[in-house]
C-alpha cells in the first residue's frame, strides 16, 4: 500500500457511556497504523448528539486510552493546529457547509415536524425519507421558493437533508474488503443538520475529517451502510480527491458467533465488555471493566489486536512495539471475530507471568491492604509473588492464592486426612517443630532434606505426612511447594502454625 500523504488517523468516540472493547480495538488499529507510519493519532470527541451526552464520559475515554498505552498526539486535552477537538465546539462550520449543499442543489430544507413524521411511520411500514416520497412531504423541494422563504424568515424549525440521487451506483475501495458499491435508490435522505443547529454524524464526520486532514479511517463495519452518504458528501463539497482511505473493521461477535457482542452478553455470561469500570449516571450501577477485573493493559491490548488480525505466524504474545512493527491492514480479516473469554484470560495469565514483581507490586499492595490489617514489607510481598505468580489468571487472584502468607489460616480442610490420623503422626510433627530450629541453612532444599530424613526414621509413609503438613500451613490442599512456603514463613511462624493446627486433628 503506497502512502502519498502524511498519515493522520482519528479515534472519534461519542461521550455516551462506557467504552466497549470493540471501540478500544478501533482505537488500537488506528494507533498501530499511525505509529508504524510515523503519523498522528488524533482523539476527537463526537458530541453532536447532546441528548445522549453523559458527564464524565470524555474523561473516561481519555483514561481508557492512557491505561492501554495509546496516548493521542492531539486531543481536547492536548490540542494541536487542527482544533477544536470536540464537535460541539465546531458548530458554526457545519451550518456553513450544510447551507452550501442546499445552494448547490445537493441538499434541501425539511420542515416536517416530529409528529408529522410519526404519522407517516404509522401509515407506511418501514417509512424512510427518500426519493420515493420527498415530493409529498414538507420540504424546499415540494414547496415553492416563496413558501420556503416565508418559512425560513419566520424561523420555522427545520432540518437540512441530503438529496440522494436516483438510479446511481456509489462505490469506494475499502482497504480490507476491496471494492464496495451501493445502489442510491436504497439509500434514504439522511438529516445533515438538525433543528437545533447541530450536525448529525454524517455531516460532521466528513467536515471534520477534511478540516483535520485525516488520511485513513478505521471504523467498524456497522458503519458501512452510511458510506454512500459520506462518499456523496465528499464529492458534493468538492473534496473527493482528498477523501481518506477507508478500512471497515470486522465485528467482534458473541462467543457463539451469532451477532455482535453486547454489554448484555457480558452480563449474561459473566465477563466484562468495557475497558474499565463504568458507573451508570442514572442508576449508579457499576459495570465492571477489564482493568478492574484484574487484566493487565498489555494483555488487554494483545488480546484485542488478535480479534480480527494476525501476523501470519503462530505467535500470539505481542507487546506494543511488536504490534506496531508487524501490524498490516492486509492481515485484517473480513469475517467477524468471536470473543473468547477463556482465551482472554489465557493472555492475562501469560502477561502476569512475564511481568516483573516491581510492575505488579502496587496492585498487590492494594489487594493486601483491602483484605488484611497486617503490615508486611515490600520485600516479603515480592518473595510471595515470586512463588504464586504463575498461578494467577488475574492479579486479583493473589489473595486467594497467597492469603496464608499474610494471615494464618482460621479453618483447616482436614476431612481427607482425619480418617488416617493417629497419635504417631501427631508425635512426628511435635518432634519435628522442636528439632527443625537446629537447621542452620534455612533454605527450601535443606528443610526438605531434614523433613525427609525425619520421615525415614519414623517409618511413616512420606505421602501420609506431606498433605497434613501443607494443610497446617495454608489451611487447604493448595499452594506452591511446601518447603518453599516453610522457608518464606520462617521457623517461628511454621512452629506456631503446626502447634495451632494439631488440636484440630483430634
C-alpha positions as CSV (number, residue, x, y, z in Angstrom):
1,X,0.0,0.0,0.0
2,X,1.5,3.3,-1.1
3,X,1.2,6.3,1.1
4,X,1.1,9.6,-0.7
5,X,0.3,11.9,2.2
6,X,1.2,12.1,5.9
7,X,-0.7,9.5,7.9
8,X,-3.3,11.1,10.2
9,X,-5.9,8.9,11.8
10,X,-8.6,9.6,14.3
11,X,-10.5,7.8,17.0
12,X,-13.8,9.6,17.3
13,X,-16.0,8.1,20.1
14,X,-19.2,9.6,21.4
15,X,-19.2,10.5,25.1
16,X,-22.3,8.5,25.9
17,X,-21.1,5.8,28.4
18,X,-18.6,3.0,28.9
19,X,-16.1,2.2,26.2
20,X,-16.8,-1.1,24.6
21,X,-13.9,-3.4,23.7
22,X,-14.8,-3.0,20.0
23,X,-14.3,0.7,20.3
24,X,-10.9,0.2,22.0
25,X,-9.9,-2.2,19.2
26,X,-10.8,0.5,16.7
27,X,-8.6,2.9,18.6
28,X,-5.8,0.3,18.7
29,X,-5.8,-0.3,15.0
30,X,-5.7,3.4,14.3
31,X,-2.9,3.8,16.8
32,X,-0.8,0.9,15.4
33,X,-1.2,2.2,11.9
34,X,-0.2,5.8,12.8
35,X,2.8,4.7,14.9
36,X,4.0,2.3,12.2
37,X,4.0,5.1,9.6
38,X,5.2,7.8,11.9
39,X,1.9,9.6,11.6
40,X,-0.5,11.3,14.0
41,X,-3.1,9.6,16.2
42,X,-6.0,12.1,16.9
43,X,-8.7,11.8,19.6
44,X,-11.9,13.7,18.5
45,X,-14.9,13.7,20.7
46,X,-18.1,13.4,18.7
47,X,-20.6,15.1,21.0
48,X,-23.1,16.5,18.4
49,X,-26.0,14.5,20.0
50,X,-26.3,16.5,23.1
51,X,-29.3,14.4,24.3
52,X,-27.0,11.4,24.7
53,X,-24.1,13.3,26.3
54,X,-23.0,11.8,29.6
55,X,-20.9,13.9,32.1
56,X,-17.6,12.2,32.8
57,X,-17.6,10.1,29.7
58,X,-15.0,12.1,27.9
59,X,-12.6,11.9,30.8
60,X,-13.3,8.1,30.9
61,X,-12.4,7.7,27.3
62,X,-9.1,9.5,27.8
63,X,-8.3,7.4,30.9
64,X,-9.0,4.2,28.9
65,X,-6.6,5.2,26.1
66,X,-4.0,6.1,28.7
67,X,-4.4,2.8,30.5
68,X,-3.9,1.0,27.2
69,X,-0.8,2.9,26.4
70,X,-2.3,4.8,23.4
71,X,-1.6,8.4,24.1
72,X,-3.1,10.7,21.4
73,X,-0.9,13.2,19.6
74,X,-3.8,15.6,19.5
75,X,-6.9,15.7,21.7
76,X,-9.1,18.0,23.7
77,X,-6.5,17.8,26.4
78,X,-3.6,18.2,24.0
79,X,-4.8,20.5,21.2
80,X,-2.8,20.9,18.0
81,X,-3.3,23.0,14.9
82,X,-6.5,21.2,13.8
83,X,-8.7,22.0,16.8
84,X,-11.1,22.3,18.4
85,X,-11.3,18.6,19.1
86,X,-14.9,18.5,20.4
87,X,-17.5,18.6,17.6
88,X,-19.8,20.7,19.8
89,X,-17.2,23.5,19.7
90,X,-17.1,23.4,15.8
91,X,-20.8,24.1,15.4
92,X,-20.6,27.2,13.1
93,X,-18.6,25.4,10.4
94,X,-21.4,22.7,10.0
95,X,-24.1,25.2,9.2
96,X,-21.9,26.9,6.6
97,X,-21.4,23.6,4.7
98,X,-25.0,22.4,5.0
99,X,-26.2,25.7,3.5
100,X,-23.6,25.4,0.8
101,X,-25.0,22.0,-0.1
102,X,-28.5,23.4,-0.3
103,X,-27.4,26.3,-2.6
104,X,-25.7,23.7,-4.9
105,X,-28.8,21.6,-5.1
106,X,-27.4,18.7,-3.2
107,X,-29.5,19.2,0.0
108,X,-32.8,20.7,1.0
109,X,-34.7,22.2,3.9
110,X,-37.2,19.8,5.5
111,X,-39.9,21.4,7.7
112,X,-41.7,18.2,8.7
113,X,-42.4,18.1,12.4
114,X,-41.6,15.1,14.5
115,X,-45.3,14.5,14.9
116,X,-45.9,14.6,11.1
117,X,-43.1,12.1,10.6
118,X,-44.5,9.8,13.3
119,X,-47.8,9.8,11.4
120,X,-46.0,8.8,8.2
121,X,-44.4,5.9,10.1
122,X,-47.8,4.7,11.3
123,X,-49.3,4.6,7.8
124,X,-46.2,3.4,6.0
125,X,-44.4,0.3,7.2
126,X,-40.6,0.8,7.1
127,X,-41.0,4.5,6.3
128,X,-37.9,6.3,5.1
129,X,-37.5,9.8,3.8
130,X,-36.2,9.3,0.2
131,X,-36.7,10.0,-3.5
132,X,-39.9,7.9,-3.3
133,X,-41.8,10.3,-1.1
134,X,-39.8,13.5,-0.7
135,X,-42.1,15.4,-3.1
136,X,-45.1,14.5,-0.9
137,X,-43.5,15.8,2.3
138,X,-43.0,19.4,3.6
139,X,-39.6,20.5,2.3
140,X,-38.0,23.0,0.0
141,X,-38.2,20.6,-3.0
142,X,-42.0,20.2,-2.7
143,X,-42.8,23.7,-1.6
144,X,-42.4,26.8,-3.8
145,X,-39.5,29.1,-3.4
146,X,-41.8,31.7,-1.9
147,X,-43.3,29.3,0.7
148,X,-39.8,28.1,1.6
149,X,-38.5,31.7,2.0
150,X,-41.5,32.6,4.2
151,X,-40.9,29.6,6.5
152,X,-37.2,30.4,6.8
153,X,-37.8,34.1,7.5
154,X,-40.3,33.0,10.2
155,X,-37.6,30.9,11.7
156,X,-39.7,27.8,11.3
157,X,-37.8,24.8,12.8
158,X,-36.3,22.7,10.1
159,X,-33.6,20.2,9.3
160,X,-31.3,20.0,6.3
161,X,-31.3,16.7,4.4
162,X,-29.0,15.4,1.7
163,X,-30.7,14.8,-1.6
164,X,-29.7,11.3,-2.6
165,X,-29.6,10.9,-6.4
166,X,-31.8,8.4,-8.2
167,X,-30.5,5.3,-10.2
168,X,-26.8,5.8,-9.4
169,X,-24.2,3.5,-8.1
170,X,-21.8,4.8,-5.4
171,X,-18.6,2.8,-4.7
172,X,-15.3,3.0,-3.0
173,X,-12.3,0.8,-2.5
174,X,-12.1,-0.5,1.1
175,X,-8.6,-1.4,2.3
176,X,-10.0,-4.6,3.9
177,X,-12.9,-5.5,1.7
178,X,-11.9,-4.3,-1.7
179,X,-14.5,-2.6,-3.9
180,X,-17.8,-1.9,-2.2
181,X,-20.8,-0.5,-4.1
182,X,-24.2,0.8,-3.2
183,X,-27.4,1.5,-5.2
184,X,-28.6,5.0,-4.3
185,X,-32.2,4.0,-4.7
186,X,-31.8,2.0,-1.5
187,X,-30.4,5.0,0.5
188,X,-32.6,7.5,2.3
189,X,-32.2,11.2,2.5
190,X,-30.3,11.5,5.8
191,X,-30.6,14.5,8.0
192,X,-27.3,16.5,7.9
193,X,-28.2,19.4,10.2
194,X,-30.7,19.0,13.0
195,X,-33.3,21.6,14.0
196,X,-31.1,22.7,16.9
197,X,-28.3,23.6,14.5
198,X,-26.1,20.7,15.5
199,X,-24.9,18.4,12.7
200,X,-25.6,14.7,12.5
201,X,-22.8,12.3,12.4
202,X,-22.9,12.2,8.6
203,X,-22.1,15.8,8.0
204,X,-19.8,16.3,11.0
205,X,-17.6,13.4,10.3
206,X,-16.9,14.5,6.7
207,X,-16.4,18.1,7.6
208,X,-14.1,17.3,10.5
209,X,-12.1,14.7,8.6
210,X,-11.4,17.2,5.9
211,X,-10.6,20.0,8.3
212,X,-8.3,17.7,10.3
213,X,-6.6,16.4,7.1
214,X,-7.4,12.8,8.1
215,X,-5.7,10.3,5.7
216,X,-7.1,7.0,6.8
217,X,-10.3,5.9,8.6
218,X,-10.6,2.7,10.6
219,X,-14.1,2.1,11.8
220,X,-16.4,-0.8,12.4
221,X,-18.3,-2.5,9.6
222,X,-21.6,-1.4,11.2
223,X,-20.8,2.0,9.5
224,X,-20.8,0.5,6.0
225,X,-24.4,1.4,5.3
226,X,-23.5,5.1,6.0
227,X,-20.6,5.0,3.5
228,X,-22.6,6.1,0.4
229,X,-23.9,9.2,2.2
230,X,-20.3,10.1,3.2
231,X,-18.9,9.4,-0.2
232,X,-21.5,11.7,-1.8
233,X,-20.8,14.4,0.7
234,X,-17.0,14.3,-0.1
235,X,-18.0,14.7,-3.7
236,X,-20.7,17.3,-3.3
237,X,-18.4,19.5,-1.1
238,X,-15.7,19.4,-3.8
239,X,-13.3,17.3,-1.7
240,X,-13.4,13.9,-3.4
241,X,-9.7,13.9,-4.3
242,X,-8.9,14.4,-0.7
243,X,-11.2,11.7,0.7
244,X,-9.4,9.5,3.2
245,X,-8.9,5.8,2.6
246,X,-11.3,3.7,4.5
247,X,-11.0,0.4,6.3
248,X,-14.1,-1.2,7.8
249,X,-13.1,-3.5,10.6
250,X,-14.9,-6.9,11.2
251,X,-17.3,-7.1,14.1
252,X,-16.4,-8.6,17.4
253,X,-19.0,-11.3,17.8
254,X,-20.7,-13.1,20.7
255,X,-18.8,-16.3,21.8
256,X,-21.2,-18.5,19.7
257,X,-20.6,-16.3,16.7
258,X,-24.3,-15.3,16.4
259,X,-24.3,-11.5,16.3
260,X,-22.4,-8.6,17.6
261,X,-21.0,-8.8,21.2
262,X,-23.0,-6.6,23.5
263,X,-23.0,-5.5,27.2
264,X,-26.0,-7.8,27.7
265,X,-23.9,-10.7,26.6
266,X,-21.2,-9.8,29.1
267,X,-23.9,-9.6,31.9
268,X,-25.4,-12.9,30.9
269,X,-22.1,-14.8,30.5
270,X,-20.2,-13.2,33.4
271,X,-17.4,-11.3,31.6
272,X,-16.7,-7.6,31.0
273,X,-17.2,-5.8,27.7
274,X,-16.0,-2.4,28.8
275,X,-12.3,-1.5,29.1
276,X,-12.7,0.0,32.6
277,X,-15.5,0.2,35.2
278,X,-18.3,2.4,34.2
279,X,-20.8,3.8,36.7
280,X,-24.3,4.5,35.2
281,X,-25.1,8.1,35.9
282,X,-28.8,7.4,36.3
283,X,-28.9,4.2,38.3
284,X,-25.5,4.3,39.9
285,X,-24.9,0.7,38.9
286,X,-21.3,-0.1,38.2
287,X,-20.5,-2.1,35.1
288,X,-17.2,-3.9,35.7
289,X,-14.4,-3.4,33.2
290,X,-11.3,-5.5,32.2
291,X,-9.0,-3.2,34.2
292,X,-10.9,-3.7,37.5
293,X,-11.3,-7.4,36.9
294,X,-7.5,-7.7,37.0
295,X,-6.4,-7.6,33.4
296,X,-3.0,-6.1,32.7
297,X,-3.2,-3.4,29.9
298,X,-0.6,-5.4,27.9
299,X,-2.8,-8.5,28.0
300,X,-5.9,-6.5,27.1
301,X,-4.2,-4.8,24.1
302,X,-2.6,-8.1,23.0
303,X,-6.0,-9.9,23.1
304,X,-7.7,-7.1,21.2
305,X,-5.1,-7.0,18.5
306,X,-5.7,-10.7,17.7
307,X,-9.5,-10.2,17.4
308,X,-9.6,-10.0,13.6
309,X,-5.9,-9.7,12.9
310,X,-2.8,-11.9,13.0
311,X,0.7,-11.6,11.6
312,X,0.6,-14.9,9.6
313,X,2.7,-16.9,12.1
314,X,1.9,-18.9,15.2
315,X,3.0,-16.1,17.5
316,X,0.3,-15.0,20.0
317,X,2.1,-12.9,22.6
318,X,2.9,-9.4,21.3
319,X,4.0,-6.3,23.2
320,X,3.0,-2.9,21.8
321,X,6.4,-2.4,20.0
322,X,6.0,-5.8,18.2
323,X,2.4,-4.9,17.2
324,X,3.5,-1.6,15.8
325,X,6.2,-3.3,13.8
326,X,4.1,-6.2,12.5
327,X,0.7,-4.7,12.1
328,X,-0.7,-4.7,8.5
329,X,-4.1,-4.0,7.0
330,X,-3.6,-6.9,4.6
331,X,-3.8,-9.3,7.6
332,X,-7.1,-8.0,9.0
333,X,-9.9,-10.5,8.4
334,X,-13.1,-9.6,6.6
335,X,-15.1,-12.0,8.8
336,X,-16.2,-11.3,12.3
337,X,-14.1,-12.4,15.3
338,X,-15.6,-14.4,18.1
339,X,-14.9,-13.2,21.5
340,X,-13.4,-16.0,23.7
341,X,-13.2,-15.0,27.4
342,X,-11.2,-18.1,28.2
343,X,-8.6,-17.0,25.6
344,X,-8.7,-13.5,27.1
345,X,-7.8,-15.0,30.5
346,X,-5.0,-17.0,28.9
347,X,-3.5,-13.8,27.6
348,X,-3.7,-12.2,31.0
349,X,-2.1,-15.3,32.7
350,X,0.8,-15.2,30.2
351,X,1.4,-11.5,30.7
352,X,1.3,-11.8,34.5
353,X,4.0,-14.5,34.2
354,X,6.1,-12.1,32.1
355,X,5.5,-9.1,34.4
356,X,8.2,-8.2,36.9
357,X,7.4,-8.2,40.5
358,X,8.1,-4.4,40.6
359,X,5.4,-3.9,37.9
360,X,2.8,-5.9,39.9
361,X,3.7,-4.8,43.4
362,X,1.5,-1.6,43.5
363,X,-1.6,-3.7,42.7
364,X,-0.6,-6.5,45.1
365,X,-0.2,-4.0,48.0
366,X,-3.6,-2.6,47.3
367,X,-5.1,-6.1,47.4
368,X,-3.4,-7.0,50.6
369,X,-4.5,-3.7,52.2
370,X,-8.1,-4.4,51.2
371,X,-8.1,-7.8,53.0
372,X,-5.7,-7.6,55.9
373,X,-4.6,-5.1,58.6
374,X,-1.2,-6.8,58.8
375,X,1.8,-4.7,57.7
376,X,4.2,-6.6,55.5
377,X,7.3,-5.4,53.8
378,X,7.6,-4.9,50.0
379,X,10.5,-7.5,50.0
380,X,8.2,-10.1,51.7
381,X,5.4,-9.4,49.2
382,X,7.8,-9.7,46.3
383,X,9.0,-13.1,47.6
384,X,5.4,-14.3,48.0
385,X,4.6,-13.0,44.5
386,X,7.5,-15.0,43.0
387,X,6.0,-18.2,44.4
388,X,2.4,-17.7,43.3
389,X,2.7,-15.5,40.1
390,X,2.4,-18.4,37.7
391,X,-0.8,-19.4,39.4
392,X,-2.5,-16.1,38.8
393,X,-5.0,-15.6,36.0
394,X,-5.9,-12.2,37.3
395,X,-3.9,-10.0,39.7
396,X,-6.9,-10.2,42.0
397,X,-6.3,-13.9,42.4
398,X,-3.3,-13.1,44.5
399,X,-5.3,-13.1,47.7
400,X,-7.0,-16.5,47.0
401,X,-3.6,-18.0,46.2
402,X,-1.4,-16.3,48.8
403,X,-3.5,-15.0,51.7
404,X,-2.0,-17.7,54.0
405,X,1.4,-16.0,53.6
406,X,-0.1,-12.9,55.3
407,X,-2.7,-14.2,57.7
408,X,-2.7,-17.6,59.5
409,X,-5.5,-19.9,58.4
410,X,-8.5,-20.0,60.7
411,X,-10.1,-23.1,59.2
412,X,-8.5,-26.4,58.0
413,X,-9.6,-28.8,55.3
414,X,-8.6,-31.9,57.2
415,X,-11.6,-34.1,56.1
416,X,-9.5,-36.3,53.9
417,X,-6.7,-36.6,56.5
418,X,-8.6,-37.4,59.7
419,X,-9.6,-41.0,58.9
420,X,-5.9,-42.0,58.8
421,X,-4.7,-39.7,61.6
422,X,-3.2,-41.2,64.7
423,X,-1.0,-40.3,67.7
424,X,2.1,-41.4,65.9
425,X,1.7,-38.8,63.3
426,X,0.9,-36.1,65.8
427,X,4.0,-37.1,67.7
428,X,6.1,-36.8,64.5
429,X,5.0,-33.1,64.0
430,X,5.5,-32.2,67.6
431,X,9.0,-33.6,67.4
432,X,9.7,-32.0,64.0
433,X,8.9,-28.5,65.0
434,X,11.1,-28.8,68.1
435,X,14.1,-30.1,66.2
436,X,14.0,-28.1,62.9
437,X,15.1,-25.0,64.7
438,X,18.6,-26.5,64.6
439,X,18.7,-26.1,60.8
440,X,21.4,-23.5,60.1
441,X,20.8,-23.1,56.4
442,X,17.1,-22.1,56.2
443,X,16.6,-22.8,52.5
444,X,13.9,-25.0,51.0
445,X,16.2,-27.8,49.8
446,X,17.8,-28.1,53.3
447,X,14.4,-28.0,55.0
448,X,13.1,-30.7,52.7
449,X,16.2,-32.9,53.3
450,X,15.7,-32.6,57.0
451,X,12.0,-33.4,56.8
452,X,12.5,-36.5,54.7
453,X,15.2,-37.8,57.0
454,X,12.8,-37.4,59.9
455,X,10.1,-39.3,57.9
456,X,12.5,-42.1,57.0
457,X,13.4,-42.6,60.7
458,X,9.7,-42.5,61.7
459,X,8.7,-45.3,59.4
460,X,5.6,-43.4,58.3
461,X,5.0,-43.1,54.6
462,X,6.0,-39.6,53.2
463,X,2.7,-39.1,51.5
464,X,0.8,-39.5,54.7
465,X,2.6,-36.6,56.2
466,X,3.1,-34.2,53.4
467,X,-0.6,-33.4,52.9
468,X,-1.3,-32.8,56.7
469,X,1.8,-30.6,56.8
470,X,0.6,-28.5,53.8
471,X,-2.9,-28.0,55.4
472,X,-1.4,-27.0,58.7
473,X,0.5,-24.2,57.0
474,X,-2.1,-22.9,54.4
475,X,-5.5,-24.3,55.6
476,X,-6.2,-26.4,52.4
477,X,-4.8,-28.6,49.8
478,X,-3.3,-25.9,47.5
479,X,-0.4,-23.6,47.2
480,X,3.2,-23.7,45.9
481,X,5.9,-26.1,47.0
482,X,5.5,-26.9,50.7
483,X,9.2,-26.3,51.6
484,X,9.2,-23.0,49.7
485,X,6.3,-22.0,51.9
486,X,8.2,-23.1,55.0
487,X,11.3,-21.2,54.0
488,X,9.3,-17.9,53.5
489,X,7.1,-18.2,56.6
490,X,10.2,-18.7,58.8
491,X,10.9,-21.1,61.7
492,X,8.8,-19.4,64.4
493,X,5.7,-19.0,62.2
494,X,5.9,-22.6,61.0
495,X,6.2,-23.9,64.5
496,X,3.3,-21.7,65.6
497,X,1.0,-22.9,62.8
498,X,1.8,-26.6,63.4
499,X,1.0,-26.2,67.1
500,X,-2.2,-24.3,66.4
501,X,-3.4,-26.9,63.8
502,X,-2.7,-30.1,65.7
503,X,-5.7,-29.8,68.0
504,X,-8.0,-29.6,65.0
505,X,-6.9,-33.2,64.1
506,X,-8.2,-34.5,67.4
